[in-house]
Amino acid sequence: MEVRAAEPHTASSNARIVRWAHVYEASHPLHKWAVWASERFYEETNGRYKILVYPSSLLGKEGHLNQSLSLGTVDIIYTGISFAAQTHPPLGLSELPYIFDDISHWQRFFKSSIFLDMSEDYSELARGNRIASVTYYGTRHMTANRQINTPEDIQGLKIRVPGAKVYHIFPLSLGAKPSPIAFSEVYLALQQGVVDAQENPLPTISAKKLYEVQTHINLTGHILGSILTITNSRFLNELSKKDQGVLLGLLEEASTRASRDIKLEELQLKRWFIDNGVVVHTLDTQPFKSATQRYLSDRLPPKSQGIYDNIQSL
């Protein structure tokens, strides 16, 4: 199925324009299914609403988009859960290393009352903005120029990580040095030896061609990433109950379809990397999980520790 990007000139002159912005490329499943939802919503509302989807940071970087959503200058955004956690920190617990055993555990959490309570608390703090759906973004793995078998193999390495502190926990717990470097500079930093390693989902490693400057993909599987679809409160409240139901159903379906595509791409990429000479190494993750749990045991506040334990027990 090919889905074209939504363009401003496609909107009816009578349609209420709705802006949906994100930072992902137009080729990404997140964008593909956002455009699908846009077209379906236009049809279901008989042309009364036209959602224009802006990919590739056209309306700003992720922090700016979160601000724009609060101001109402955009109506819908995709955003990483670590950004939403700046408004309601407990959301960030879902990106702690090894908090989930597998994708089924991840799914149970996002269908649980724990996440529902977090979402409602977020909405209260975010002036009614609503988490409408969650998309699986991929499992983060570590690349390096050597095989990683044990936590000791990581000690002392400089590992590029995103800026959010939750991503620093994995290297810190293993005695490595987290290096928050701008994403646009990661390839060059690896090529020049500024950092020794980095961690990202397989689709990102492929899209950014990081396998060209790292010989090994070590399947640490330490974080299962999540992307939230969040709607602006004023926009959602102006919709009729029927239109709200239609929109929220489409946003949920778009997330389900994008998650499916990303999971399939991860499976296909493992074979693609091997066929193209990249070493894809499966390792025993239990020692890594134990190390991160020991690191967190005396660092999480009591309330966060309680939520953490409840998530792990799902």
One Martini backbone bead per residue (centre of mass of N, CA, C, O) as a GRO file, in nm:
protein
  314
    1MET     BB    1   0.092   0.038   0.026
    2GLU     BB    2   0.047   0.366  -0.091
    3VAL     BB    3   0.127   0.679   0.078
    4ARG     BB    4   0.070   0.998   0.062
    5ALA     BB    5   0.145   1.301   0.126
    6ALA     BB    6   0.015   1.561   0.277
    7GLU     BB    7  -0.128   1.846   0.116
    8PRO     BB    8  -0.251   2.161   0.129
    9HIS     BB    9  -0.399   2.157  -0.167
   10THR     BB   10  -0.612   1.914  -0.084
   11ALA     BB   11  -0.795   2.105   0.053
   12SER     BB   12  -1.081   2.211   0.129
   13SER     BB   13  -1.224   2.525   0.166
   14ASN     BB   14  -1.425   2.397   0.409
   15ALA     BB   15  -1.201   2.295   0.575
   16ARG     BB   16  -1.063   2.205   0.867
   17ILE     BB   17  -0.747   2.263   0.970
   18VAL     BB   18  -0.508   2.008   1.054
   19ARG     BB   19  -0.211   1.967   1.255
   20TRP     BB   20   0.054   1.726   1.189
   21ALA     BB   21   0.356   1.666   1.372
   22HIS     BB   22   0.703   1.563   1.292
   23VAL     BB   23   1.049   1.406   1.272
   24TYR     BB   24   0.996   1.205   1.053
   25GLU     BB   25   1.018   1.048   0.781
   26ALA     BB   26   0.825   0.990   0.497
   27SER     BB   27   0.916   0.668   0.502
   28HIS     BB   28   0.791   0.621   0.764
   29PRO     BB   29   0.543   0.451   0.923
   30LEU     BB   30   0.432   0.690   1.083
   31HIS     BB   31   0.363   0.859   0.831
   32LYS     BB   32   0.201   0.670   0.658
   33TRP     BB   33  -0.034   0.637   0.885
   34ALA     BB   34  -0.104   0.932   0.914
   35VAL     BB   35  -0.207   0.972   0.627
   36TRP     BB   36  -0.423   0.761   0.638
   37ALA     BB   37  -0.585   0.894   0.871
   38SER     BB   38  -0.636   1.158   0.725
   39GLU     BB   39  -0.803   1.045   0.488
   40ARG     BB   40  -1.021   0.905   0.659
   41PHE     BB   41  -1.123   1.157   0.813
   42TYR     BB   42  -1.219   1.310   0.569
   43GLU     BB   43  -1.429   1.098   0.484
   44GLU     BB   44  -1.590   1.064   0.761
   45THR     BB   45  -1.645   1.402   0.753
   46ASN     BB   46  -1.707   1.510   0.467
   47GLY     BB   47  -1.467   1.741   0.461
   48ARG     BB   48  -1.447   1.906   0.745
   49TYR     BB   49  -1.160   1.756   0.781
   50LYS     BB   50  -0.801   1.841   0.742
   51ILE     BB   51  -0.512   1.657   0.762
   52LEU     BB   52  -0.186   1.780   0.799
   53VAL     BB   53   0.129   1.627   0.732
   54TYR     BB   54   0.446   1.695   0.905
   55PRO     BB   55   0.755   1.611   0.838
   56SER     BB   56   1.091   1.645   0.913
   57SER     BB   57   1.071   1.910   1.095
   58LEU     BB   58   0.898   2.143   0.952
   59LEU     BB   59   0.777   2.254   1.255
   60GLY     BB   60   1.009   2.124   1.418
   61LYS     BB   61   1.133   2.012   1.681
   62GLU     BB   62   1.035   1.825   1.942
   63GLY     BB   63   1.025   2.043   2.160
   64HIS     BB   64   0.863   2.246   1.986
   65LEU     BB   65   0.613   2.066   1.937
   66ASN     BB   66   0.524   2.053   2.232
   67GLN     BB   67   0.476   2.358   2.252
   68SER     BB   68   0.275   2.383   2.014
   69LEU     BB   69   0.058   2.207   2.137
   70SER     BB   70   0.004   2.388   2.387
   71LEU     BB   71  -0.065   2.645   2.197
   72GLY     BB   72  -0.221   2.535   1.919
   73THR     BB   73  -0.039   2.529   1.640
   74VAL     BB   74  -0.087   2.232   1.694
   75ASP     BB   75  -0.289   1.921   1.714
   76ILE     BB   76  -0.070   1.696   1.638
   77ILE     BB   77   0.163   1.447   1.772
   78TYR     BB   78   0.475   1.310   1.770
   79THR     BB   79   0.637   1.150   2.063
   80GLY     BB   80   0.852   1.088   2.283
   81ILE     BB   81   0.827   0.979   2.608
   82SER     BB   82   1.055   1.165   2.724
   83PHE     BB   83   0.900   1.430   2.668
   84ALA     BB   84   0.643   1.373   2.836
   85ALA     BB   85   0.816   1.337   3.105
   86GLN     BB   86   0.854   1.645   3.153
   87THR     BB   87   0.556   1.660   3.264
   88HIS     BB   88   0.549   1.327   3.346
   89PRO     BB   89   0.787   1.130   3.477
   90PRO     BB   90   0.665   0.832   3.496
   91LEU     BB   91   0.676   0.773   3.189
   92GLY     BB   92   0.995   0.717   3.182
   93LEU     BB   93   1.002   0.426   3.303
   94SER     BB   94   0.952   0.275   3.018
   95GLU     BB   95   1.284   0.347   2.948
   96LEU     BB   96   1.408   0.152   3.116
   97PRO     BB   97   1.620  -0.085   3.153
   98TYR     BB   98   1.460  -0.389   3.139
   99ILE     BB   99   1.148  -0.352   3.214
  100PHE     BB  100   1.116  -0.540   2.971
  101ASP     BB  101   1.109  -0.863   2.839
  102ASP     BB  102   0.905  -0.788   2.598
  103ILE     BB  103   0.659  -0.710   2.375
  104SER     BB  104   0.429  -0.823   2.552
  105HIS     BB  105   0.495  -0.654   2.799
  106TRP     BB  106   0.465  -0.382   2.664
  107GLN     BB  107   0.163  -0.421   2.592
  108ARG     BB  108   0.056  -0.457   2.878
  109PHE     BB  109   0.127  -0.182   2.983
  110PHE     BB  110  -0.040  -0.006   2.758
  111LYS     BB  111  -0.315  -0.168   2.882
  112SER     BB  112  -0.294  -0.060   3.162
  113SER     BB  113  -0.369   0.109   3.455
  114ILE     BB  114  -0.098   0.244   3.484
  115PHE     BB  115  -0.104   0.400   3.213
  116LEU     BB  116  -0.376   0.534   3.244
  117ASP     BB  117  -0.296   0.704   3.489
  118MET     BB  118  -0.064   0.853   3.353
  119SER     BB  119  -0.234   0.984   3.128
  120GLU     BB  120  -0.423   1.145   3.314
  121ASP     BB  121  -0.200   1.305   3.455
  122TYR     BB  122  -0.086   1.435   3.204
  123SER     BB  123  -0.344   1.586   3.115
  124GLU     BB  124  -0.362   1.770   3.364
  125LEU     BB  125  -0.069   1.900   3.316
  126ALA     BB  126  -0.146   1.951   2.983
  127ARG     BB  127  -0.427   2.092   2.948
  128GLY     BB  128  -0.573   1.818   2.811
  129ASN     BB  129  -0.385   1.670   2.672
  130ARG     BB  130  -0.380   1.364   2.466
  131ILE     BB  131  -0.322   1.028   2.481
  132ALA     BB  132  -0.414   0.829   2.205
  133SER     BB  133  -0.136   0.669   2.137
  134VAL     BB  134   0.087   0.380   2.073
  135THR     BB  135   0.418   0.321   1.940
  136TYR     BB  136   0.636   0.105   1.821
  137TYR     BB  137   0.996   0.184   1.771
  138GLY     BB  138   1.188  -0.020   1.908
  139THR     BB  139   1.488  -0.192   1.972
  140ARG     BB  140   1.768  -0.139   2.156
  141HIS     BB  141   2.104  -0.143   2.030
  142MET     BB  142   2.452  -0.224   2.019
  143THR     BB  143   2.727  -0.070   1.874
  144ALA     BB  144   3.050  -0.189   1.744
  145ASN     BB  145   3.403  -0.307   1.698
  146ARG     BB  146   3.279  -0.544   1.880
  147GLN     BB  147   3.220  -0.800   2.083
  148ILE     BB  148   2.949  -0.855   2.314
  149ASN     BB  149   2.911  -1.056   2.624
  150THR     BB  150   2.970  -0.863   2.870
  151PRO     BB  151   2.977  -0.605   3.088
  152GLU     BB  152   3.293  -0.583   3.080
  153ASP     BB  153   3.307  -0.501   2.768
  154ILE     BB  154   3.195  -0.193   2.839
  155GLN     BB  155   3.403  -0.088   3.003
  156GLY     BB  156   3.498   0.251   2.920
  157LEU     BB  157   3.311   0.318   2.712
  158LYS     BB  158   3.202   0.534   2.456
  159ILE     BB  159   2.855   0.623   2.451
  160ARG     BB  160   2.613   0.707   2.251
  161VAL     BB  161   2.347   0.929   2.351
  162PRO     BB  162   2.091   1.072   2.435
  163GLY     BB  163   2.000   1.338   2.643
  164ALA     BB  164   1.827   1.178   2.806
  165LYS     BB  165   1.880   1.031   3.114
  166VAL     BB  166   1.759   0.744   3.066
  167TYR     BB  167   1.997   0.672   2.849
  168HIS     BB  168   2.240   0.665   3.070
  169ILE     BB  169   2.198   0.407   3.245
  170PHE     BB  170   2.320   0.177   3.087
  171PRO     BB  171   2.621   0.265   3.085
  172LEU     BB  172   2.654   0.330   3.389
  173SER     BB  173   2.582   0.035   3.496
  174LEU     BB  174   2.858  -0.072   3.314
  175GLY     BB  175   3.103   0.146   3.316
  176ALA     BB  176   3.036   0.363   3.120
  177LYS     BB  177   3.032   0.648   2.882
  178PRO     BB  178   2.819   0.889   2.834
  179SER     BB  179   2.748   1.052   2.501
  180PRO     BB  180   2.588   1.344   2.421
  181ILE     BB  181   2.508   1.345   2.081
  182ALA     BB  182   2.412   1.457   1.809
  183PHE     BB  183   2.252   1.281   1.571
  184SER     BB  184   2.391   1.421   1.317
  185GLU     BB  185   2.696   1.327   1.454
  186VAL     BB  186   2.734   1.016   1.484
  187TYR     BB  187   2.883   0.910   1.240
  188LEU     BB  188   3.140   1.086   1.275
  189ALA     BB  189   3.207   1.001   1.566
  190LEU     BB  190   3.260   0.705   1.489
  191GLN     BB  191   3.466   0.744   1.259
  192GLN     BB  192   3.669   0.925   1.460
  193GLY     BB  193   3.649   0.813   1.771
  194VAL     BB  194   3.485   0.978   1.984
  195VAL     BB  195   3.331   0.711   1.985
  196ASP     BB  196   3.270   0.354   2.031
  197ALA     BB  197   2.950   0.379   2.055
  198GLN     BB  198   2.598   0.278   2.013
  199GLU     BB  199   2.226   0.326   2.040
  200ASN     BB  200   1.964   0.151   1.848
  201PRO     BB  201   1.750   0.076   1.634
  202LEU     BB  202   1.767  -0.096   1.345
  203PRO     BB  203   1.632   0.115   1.153
  204THR     BB  204   1.835   0.340   1.234
  205ILE     BB  205   2.098   0.200   1.159
  206SER     BB  206   2.016   0.185   0.862
  207ALA     BB  207   1.928   0.477   0.781
  208LYS     BB  208   2.222   0.597   0.902
  209LYS     BB  209   2.461   0.394   0.834
  210LEU     BB  210   2.623   0.274   1.094
  211TYR     BB  211   2.746   0.006   0.965
  212GLU     BB  212   2.991   0.159   0.823
  213VAL     BB  213   3.127   0.232   1.139
  214GLN     BB  214   3.026  -0.063   1.236
  215THR     BB  215   3.072  -0.417   1.280
  216HIS     BB  216   2.870  -0.447   1.538
  217ILE     BB  217   2.566  -0.608   1.646
  218ASN     BB  218   2.440  -0.595   1.973
  219LEU     BB  219   2.171  -0.773   2.132
  220THR     BB  220   2.063  -0.610   2.407
  221GLY     BB  221   1.764  -0.504   2.441
  222HIS     BB  222   1.721  -0.254   2.667
  223ILE     BB  223   1.501  -0.090   2.484
  224LEU     BB  224   1.154  -0.012   2.441
  225GLY     BB  225   1.019   0.190   2.224
  226SER     BB  226   0.811   0.500   2.230
  227ILE     BB  227   0.526   0.651   2.062
  228LEU     BB  228   0.330   0.934   2.082
  229THR     BB  229  -0.007   1.035   2.046
  230ILE     BB  230  -0.099   1.384   2.056
  231THR     BB  231  -0.365   1.594   2.159
  232ASN     BB  232  -0.530   1.877   2.149
  233SER     BB  233  -0.777   1.997   2.347
  234ARG     BB  234  -0.927   2.205   2.170
  235PHE     BB  235  -0.960   2.031   1.925
  236LEU     BB  236  -1.107   1.786   2.053
  237ASN     BB  237  -1.348   1.960   2.180
  238GLU     BB  238  -1.468   2.056   1.893
  239LEU     BB  239  -1.561   1.784   1.862
  240SER     BB  240  -1.763   1.557   1.824
  241LYS     BB  241  -1.827   1.259   1.957
  242LYS     BB  242  -1.813   1.113   1.690
  243ASP     BB  243  -1.545   1.236   1.582
  244GLN     BB  244  -1.373   1.149   1.816
  245GLY     BB  245  -1.409   0.845   1.777
  246VAL     BB  246  -1.291   0.834   1.496
  247LEU     BB  247  -1.013   0.953   1.550
  248LEU     BB  248  -0.917   0.764   1.782
  249GLY     BB  249  -0.943   0.508   1.612
  250LEU     BB  250  -0.735   0.592   1.391
  251LEU     BB  251  -0.492   0.636   1.576
  252GLU     BB  252  -0.483   0.348   1.682
  253GLU     BB  253  -0.455   0.208   1.404
  254ALA     BB  254  -0.196   0.348   1.315
  255SER     BB  255  -0.022   0.232   1.545
  256THR     BB  256  -0.065  -0.066   1.482
  257ARG     BB  257   0.053  -0.055   1.190
  258ALA     BB  258   0.330   0.065   1.256
  259SER     BB  259   0.420  -0.153   1.453
  260ARG     BB  260   0.410  -0.383   1.252
  261ASP     BB  261   0.620  -0.269   1.052
  262ILE     BB  262   0.857  -0.245   1.253
  263LYS     BB  263   0.874  -0.544   1.333
  264LEU     BB  264   0.928  -0.647   1.047
  265GLU     BB  265   1.184  -0.482   0.991
  266GLU     BB  266   1.356  -0.608   1.212
  267LEU     BB  267   1.359  -0.894   1.095
  268GLN     BB  268   1.478  -0.820   0.813
  269LEU     BB  269   1.744  -0.677   0.909
  270LYS     BB  270   1.904  -0.905   1.025
  271ARG     BB  271   1.953  -1.040   0.748
  272TRP     BB  272   2.068  -0.796   0.596
  273PHE     BB  273   2.320  -0.754   0.764
  274ILE     BB  274   2.446  -1.030   0.721
  275ASP     BB  275   2.451  -1.013   0.403
  276ASN     BB  276   2.643  -0.730   0.454
  277GLY     BB  277   2.875  -0.809   0.686
  278VAL     BB  278   2.735  -0.795   0.957
  279VAL     BB  279   2.760  -0.843   1.292
  280VAL     BB  280   2.516  -1.048   1.460
  281HIS     BB  281   2.484  -1.052   1.815
  282THR     BB  282   2.391  -1.293   2.043
  283LEU     BB  283   2.306  -1.247   2.389
  284ASP     BB  284   2.320  -1.256   2.728
  285THR     BB  285   2.110  -1.033   2.914
  286GLN     BB  286   2.105  -1.091   3.223
  287PRO     BB  287   2.364  -0.943   3.327
  288PHE     BB  288   2.261  -0.663   3.236
  289LYS     BB  289   2.002  -0.657   3.397
  290SER     BB  290   2.131  -0.691   3.679
  291ALA     BB  291   2.307  -0.434   3.668
  292THR     BB  292   2.073  -0.227   3.638
  293GLN     BB  293   1.917  -0.307   3.894
  294ARG     BB  294   2.141  -0.237   4.093
  295TYR     BB  295   2.167   0.060   4.012
  296LEU     BB  296   1.854   0.133   4.075
  297SER     BB  297   1.790   0.042   4.375
  298ASP     BB  298   1.930   0.337   4.501
  299ARG     BB  299   1.786   0.568   4.284
  300LEU     BB  300   1.496   0.531   4.327
  301PRO     BB  301   1.228   0.649   4.426
  302PRO     BB  302   0.985   0.504   4.602
  303LYS     BB  303   0.753   0.556   4.401
  304SER     BB  304   0.905   0.458   4.147
  305GLN     BB  305   0.965   0.175   4.253
  306GLY     BB  306   0.671   0.084   4.266
  307ILE     BB  307   0.610   0.114   3.965
  308TYR     BB  308   0.837  -0.060   3.858
  309ASP     BB  309   0.741  -0.323   3.994
  310ASN     BB  310   0.459  -0.327   3.858
  311ILE     BB  311   0.559  -0.347   3.569
  312GLN     BB  312   0.734  -0.610   3.600
  313SER     BB  313   0.468  -0.786   3.703
  314LEU     BB  314   0.283  -0.806   3.434
   0.00000   0.00000   0.00000
